[in-house]
Amino acid sequence: TGDGLTWAEQAAASGPLNEVTRIGQYRFLHPDGTVHLMTYSAGVNGFLPVSDMIPTPHPLEPWHLQQIEFAERQKAEAAAAAEGDDQA
């Protein structure tokens, strides 16, 4: 095609229940010329794509984790205080 789209997929049944697993890939060109390649498998574990184009979160820094833990403690303390108010 004009955008360089190629696609291939294979499927096979396996296991005691003949679960179908598909593996495949597709490739196309973005308007800026960047090649997009996605490989995937799909089966009992769902759709599992693999590509450099999939956004991934940045690793959390230690201070991020400390803030999350602090917020969780505050929520737990507020819930405990609210439970104490309900019993009074």
C-alpha positions in Angstrom: 0.0 0.0 0.0 1.0 3.6 -0.2 1.9 3.9 3.5 4.0 0.7 3.4 1.5 -1.3 5.3 2.4 -5.0 5.6 0.7 -7.5 7.9 1.2 -11.2 8.7 -0.5 -13.5 11.2 -0.5 -17.1 12.1 -2.9 -19.0 14.3 -2.7 -22.4 15.9 -4.8 -24.4 18.4 -3.0 -26.1 21.3 -3.6 -27.3 24.8 -6.3 -29.6 26.2 -9.0 -27.2 25.3 -7.6 -26.3 21.8 -7.1 -22.7 22.8 -6.2 -20.6 19.7 -3.1 -18.5 19.9 -2.3 -16.0 17.2 1.1 -14.4 16.5 1.7 -11.7 14.0 3.1 -8.4 13.1 2.3 -5.3 11.1 4.4 -2.5 9.8 3.7 0.9 8.3 5.3 4.2 7.6 4.3 7.3 9.5 4.0 10.5 7.4 7.4 11.6 8.7 9.0 8.4 7.4 9.3 6.7 10.8 8.7 2.9 10.5 6.2 1.6 12.9 6.6 -2.2 13.7 4.3 -4.0 16.0 4.6 -7.7 16.8 2.0 -9.4 19.0 0.6 -12.6 20.3 -3.0 -13.1 21.3 -4.5 -16.0 23.1 -5.7 -17.0 26.6 -3.5 -14.2 28.1 -5.1 -11.5 25.9 -3.4 -9.3 23.3 0.3 -8.8 24.1 1.8 -6.2 21.8 5.6 -5.5 21.5 6.9 -2.3 19.9 9.3 0.5 20.5 6.3 2.8 19.6 4.3 1.8 22.7 4.5 4.5 25.3 6.1 3.3 28.6 6.1 5.1 31.9 9.3 6.5 33.3 10.8 4.6 36.2 9.7 5.9 39.5 12.3 7.8 41.6 12.7 7.0 45.3 10.9 10.2 46.2 8.0 9.3 44.1 7.6 6.1 46.0 7.9 8.0 49.3 5.1 10.3 48.3 2.9 7.4 47.3 3.6 5.7 50.7 2.9 9.0 52.5 -0.5 9.3 50.7 -1.4 5.7 51.5 -0.7 6.3 55.2 -2.8 9.5 55.2 -5.7 7.6 53.6 -5.4 4.8 56.1 -5.3 7.3 59.0 -8.3 9.2 57.7 -10.3 5.9 57.3 -9.4 4.8 60.8 -10.4 8.2 62.2 -13.7 8.1 60.3 -14.4 4.6 61.6 -13.7 5.8 65.2 -16.1 8.7 64.7 -18.8 6.2 63.5 -18.4 4.2 66.7 -18.7 7.2 69.0 
